[in-house]
Amino acid sequence: MKESKAKKRVEGVVSEINVTPMADVMLVLLIIFMVITPMLSKGVSVDMVKTRNPIAMQAADKDDAILVAVTRDGRVYLGSTQMTPAQLPDKVKDLLTNRLDKTTYLKADARAQYKVVVDVVNNLRAAGVDQLGLLTEQIQERGAGAAKPGEEGQAAQ
């Protein structure tokens, strides 16, 4: 008689929702987004100079922003394309044509050679860049007044 009761329970309709498969899918998606998000940064990754009072530059994050990077070993990138500083004027002139805002953003590694950075700035000026934004990171203070991580600033001329 006990066997028949057990069989009747199994045969009945289960009205509970099983959320385990949904939780598994959500965890997999979370891991995928966590892995991909750092790769979405525009251009080349450099260890930027740290400053105390940077000016926020939201325009540097736009898709059509002209971003030049100088790495620690002296390599120069326009976006994610490696080139020499001498090739910059022609490429940047092409990108600046028919643009009202001729601002170009430069992010240089904190340990990049000063000579290479000055050479890049001179070549950008030769290309007709009106304003040059120097991207930096804010120094993280240990106190309560610490700024948000990843905040960028500029020094424009």
DASULUR-V616239 format. One record per residue. OMEGA is omega in whole degrees, 0 to 359 (NA if undefined). BURIAL is # if it has 24 or more other C-alpha atoms within 12 Angstrom, else .. Layout:
omega=OMEGA burial=BURIAL
omega=OMEGA burial=BURIAL
This chain:
omega=178 burial=.
omega=180 burial=.
omega=183 burial=.
omega=177 burial=.
omega=179 burial=.
omega=180 burial=.
omega=180 burial=.
omega=179 burial=.
omega=182 burial=.
omega=184 burial=.
omega=183 burial=.
omega=180 burial=.
omega=178 burial=.
omega=184 burial=.
omega=179 burial=.
omega=179 burial=.
omega=177 burial=.
omega=184 burial=.
omega=182 burial=.
omega=178 burial=.
omega=179 burial=.
omega=179 burial=.
omega=177 burial=.
omega=180 burial=.
omega=180 burial=.
omega=178 burial=.
omega=178 burial=.
omega=178 burial=.
omega=178 burial=.
omega=180 burial=.
omega=179 burial=.
omega=180 burial=.
omega=179 burial=.
omega=180 burial=.
omega=186 burial=.
omega=186 burial=.
omega=178 burial=.
omega=180 burial=.
omega=182 burial=.
omega=180 burial=.
omega=186 burial=.
omega=175 burial=#
omega=185 burial=#
omega=180 burial=#
omega=177 burial=#
omega=177 burial=#
omega=188 burial=.
omega=178 burial=#
omega=180 burial=#
omega=180 burial=#
omega=181 burial=.
omega=185 burial=.
omega=179 burial=.
omega=175 burial=#
omega=182 burial=.
omega=181 burial=.
omega=180 burial=#
omega=182 burial=.
omega=179 burial=.
omega=181 burial=#
omega=181 burial=.
omega=181 burial=.
omega=184 burial=.
omega=179 burial=.
omega=178 burial=#
omega=187 burial=#
omega=178 burial=#
omega=181 burial=#
omega=175 burial=#
omega=182 burial=#
omega=182 burial=#
omega=183 burial=#
omega=173 burial=.
omega=178 burial=#
omega=182 burial=#
omega=181 burial=#
omega=170 burial=#
omega=190 burial=#
omega=176 burial=#
omega=180 burial=.
omega=180 burial=.
omega=178 burial=.
omega=177 burial=.
omega=178 burial=.
omega=180 burial=#
omega=179 burial=.
omega=184 burial=.
omega=185 burial=#
omega=181 burial=#
omega=182 burial=.
omega=182 burial=#
omega=177 burial=#
omega=178 burial=#
omega=181 burial=.
omega=183 burial=#
omega=182 burial=#
omega=179 burial=.
omega=176 burial=.
omega=175 burial=.
omega=180 burial=.
omega=182 burial=.
omega=179 burial=#
omega=176 burial=#
omega=183 burial=#
omega=181 burial=#
omega=172 burial=#
omega=183 burial=#
omega=176 burial=#
omega=182 burial=#
omega=181 burial=#
omega=177 burial=.
omega=179 burial=#
omega=181 burial=.
omega=181 burial=.
omega=181 burial=.
omega=180 burial=#
omega=179 burial=#
omega=178 burial=.
omega=178 burial=#
omega=179 burial=#
omega=179 burial=#
omega=179 burial=.
omega=176 burial=#
omega=177 burial=#
omega=178 burial=#
omega=180 burial=.
omega=179 burial=#
omega=179 burial=#
omega=180 burial=#
omega=181 burial=.
omega=180 burial=.
omega=178 burial=#
omega=178 burial=#
omega=183 burial=#
omega=179 burial=#
omega=174 burial=#
omega=179 burial=#
omega=177 burial=#
omega=179 burial=.
omega=179 burial=.
omega=180 burial=.
omega=183 burial=.
omega=182 burial=.
omega=183 burial=.
omega=181 burial=.
omega=181 burial=.
omega=180 burial=.
omega=178 burial=.
omega=178 burial=.
omega=180 burial=.
omega=184 burial=#
omega=179 burial=#
omega=182 burial=#
omega=165 burial=#
omega=186 burial=.
omega=179 burial=.
omega=NA burial=.
